[in-house]
Amino acid sequence: MQKPLACLLLLSTLLAGCAGMNPRPPIESRMLTCEGEGACVVTVKVACTHFLGCDLSVDYDLVLVKGRGRQTTIAWRLGGDASAQFAVNGIAINDPEIQCVAKPERREFQCTDRHHDFGIFKYRVNVTVPQSVFGPRGVPSLDPWIVND
């Protein structure tokens, strides 16, 4: 009885030690300014480089939308792990000012910001990895910002 318990304790200690060996690099905040015309694209990077899970990051954690009264389309595109895809609620914004829809392959999400007035919107990026060496994987969500100027 003591031998299996000791093995289990040793195994859990080793796994906990391996978790600490994968530190996250510091992330620098960046802002994207969108003015109603031209491309307004945010790249969502998915990195599944370790056993315990995947990391999610965006190249711009603040999207500033200028041009009150003009609709602006913002696109989020997946980069990194090729098997990653947006969840059904890939870009979740709880405000009628901004309407979002997924592209059929679920590697891109587009939102239309009606920009009627000033607003600050926290949104959530939801990604899944349905197929990997370790089976389906969840990815921790991100919650960056959109600001209508």
C-alpha positions as CSV (number, residue, x, y, z in Angstrom):
1,M,0.0,0.0,0.0
2,Q,2.8,2.4,0.8
3,K,4.7,1.7,-2.4
4,P,1.9,2.8,-4.8
5,L,1.3,5.8,-2.6
6,A,5.0,6.8,-2.7
7,C,5.0,6.3,-6.5
8,L,1.9,8.5,-6.9
9,L,3.5,11.2,-4.7
10,L,6.7,11.1,-6.7
11,L,4.8,11.3,-10.1
12,S,2.7,14.2,-9.0
13,T,5.8,16.0,-7.7
14,L,7.5,15.5,-11.1
15,L,4.5,16.8,-13.0
16,A,4.2,19.8,-10.8
17,G,7.9,20.5,-11.3
18,C,7.5,20.3,-15.1
19,A,4.7,22.8,-15.0
20,G,7.0,25.4,-13.6
21,M,9.5,24.9,-16.4
22,N,7.3,26.5,-19.0
23,P,7.3,30.2,-18.0
24,R,5.3,32.7,-20.0
25,P,7.3,35.4,-21.7
26,P,6.3,39.0,-20.8
27,I,3.7,40.5,-23.2
28,E,4.0,44.1,-24.4
29,S,0.7,45.9,-24.7
30,R,0.0,47.3,-28.2
31,M,-2.8,49.3,-29.7
32,L,-4.4,49.1,-33.2
33,T,-6.2,52.2,-34.5
34,C,-9.0,51.6,-37.0
35,E,-10.6,54.5,-38.9
36,G,-13.5,52.9,-40.7
37,E,-11.6,52.1,-43.9
38,G,-8.9,49.7,-44.8
39,A,-7.9,46.6,-43.1
40,C,-8.4,46.3,-39.3
41,V,-7.1,42.9,-38.5
42,V,-6.1,41.4,-35.2
43,T,-4.0,38.2,-35.2
44,V,-4.8,35.6,-32.5
45,K,-1.8,33.4,-31.9
46,V,-2.3,29.8,-30.5
47,A,0.8,28.0,-29.3
48,C,0.4,24.4,-28.1
49,T,4.0,23.8,-27.2
50,H,3.8,22.0,-23.9
51,F,2.0,19.0,-22.4
52,L,-0.3,20.9,-20.1
53,G,-2.1,23.1,-22.6
54,C,-2.0,25.9,-25.1
55,D,-1.3,29.6,-24.8
56,L,-3.4,32.3,-26.5
57,S,-2.3,35.8,-27.3
58,V,-3.4,38.7,-29.6
59,D,-1.0,41.1,-31.4
60,Y,-3.1,44.1,-30.3
61,D,-4.8,44.0,-26.9
62,L,-6.6,47.3,-27.5
63,V,-8.4,48.2,-30.6
64,L,-9.2,51.9,-30.9
65,V,-12.0,52.7,-33.4
66,K,-12.2,56.2,-34.7
67,G,-14.8,57.9,-36.9
68,R,-18.1,58.2,-35.0
69,G,-21.1,57.3,-37.2
70,R,-19.1,55.1,-39.6
71,Q,-19.3,51.3,-39.5
72,T,-16.0,49.6,-39.0
73,T,-15.2,45.9,-39.6
74,I,-12.7,44.3,-37.4
75,A,-11.4,40.8,-38.2
76,W,-9.7,38.3,-35.9
77,R,-7.6,35.7,-37.7
78,L,-6.0,32.6,-36.1
79,G,-2.3,32.1,-36.4
80,G,0.0,29.4,-34.9
81,D,-1.4,25.9,-34.3
82,A,-3.1,24.8,-37.6
83,S,-5.7,22.7,-35.8
84,A,-7.0,25.6,-33.7
85,Q,-10.3,27.1,-34.5
86,F,-12.6,29.7,-33.0
87,A,-15.3,28.4,-30.7
88,V,-18.9,29.1,-31.7
89,N,-18.7,32.2,-29.5
90,G,-15.1,33.0,-30.8
91,I,-15.3,36.7,-30.3
92,A,-17.9,37.4,-27.5
93,I,-19.0,41.0,-27.0
94,N,-22.0,41.6,-24.9
95,D,-23.3,44.8,-26.6
96,P,-25.6,45.4,-29.5
97,E,-23.3,48.1,-30.9
98,I,-21.0,45.4,-32.2
99,Q,-22.2,42.3,-34.1
100,C,-19.9,39.4,-34.7
101,V,-20.0,36.4,-37.1
102,A,-17.7,33.5,-37.7
103,K,-16.3,32.5,-41.2
104,P,-17.3,29.0,-42.2
105,E,-13.9,27.4,-41.5
106,R,-13.8,29.1,-38.1
107,R,-10.3,30.4,-38.6
108,E,-11.6,34.0,-38.8
109,F,-14.2,36.0,-37.0
110,Q,-15.5,39.4,-38.2
111,C,-17.3,42.0,-36.1
112,T,-19.1,45.1,-37.4
113,D,-18.8,48.1,-35.0
114,R,-21.7,50.5,-35.7
115,H,-19.8,53.2,-33.7
116,H,-22.9,55.3,-32.8
117,D,-21.2,56.9,-29.8
118,F,-18.2,56.6,-27.4
119,G,-17.9,53.3,-25.8
120,I,-15.5,50.9,-24.0
121,F,-16.1,47.2,-24.7
122,K,-14.3,44.3,-23.0
123,Y,-14.6,41.2,-25.3
124,R,-13.6,37.6,-24.9
125,V,-11.5,35.5,-27.4
126,N,-12.5,31.8,-27.3
127,V,-10.5,29.2,-29.1
128,T,-10.5,25.4,-29.1
129,V,-8.1,22.8,-30.4
130,P,-10.3,19.9,-31.3
131,Q,-7.5,17.6,-32.6
132,S,-4.0,17.3,-31.2
133,V,-1.6,14.6,-30.2
134,F,-3.1,14.8,-26.7
135,G,-6.7,14.8,-27.9
136,P,-9.1,17.8,-27.8
137,R,-7.7,20.8,-25.8
138,G,-9.2,23.8,-24.3
139,V,-7.4,27.1,-24.5
140,P,-7.7,29.7,-21.8
141,S,-9.7,32.7,-23.0
142,L,-8.4,36.2,-23.4
143,D,-10.3,39.4,-22.6
144,P,-8.9,42.5,-24.4
145,W,-10.6,45.8,-25.2
146,I,-12.3,47.8,-28.0
147,V,-12.7,51.5,-27.5
148,N,-14.9,53.7,-29.7
149,D,-13.5,57.2,-29.8
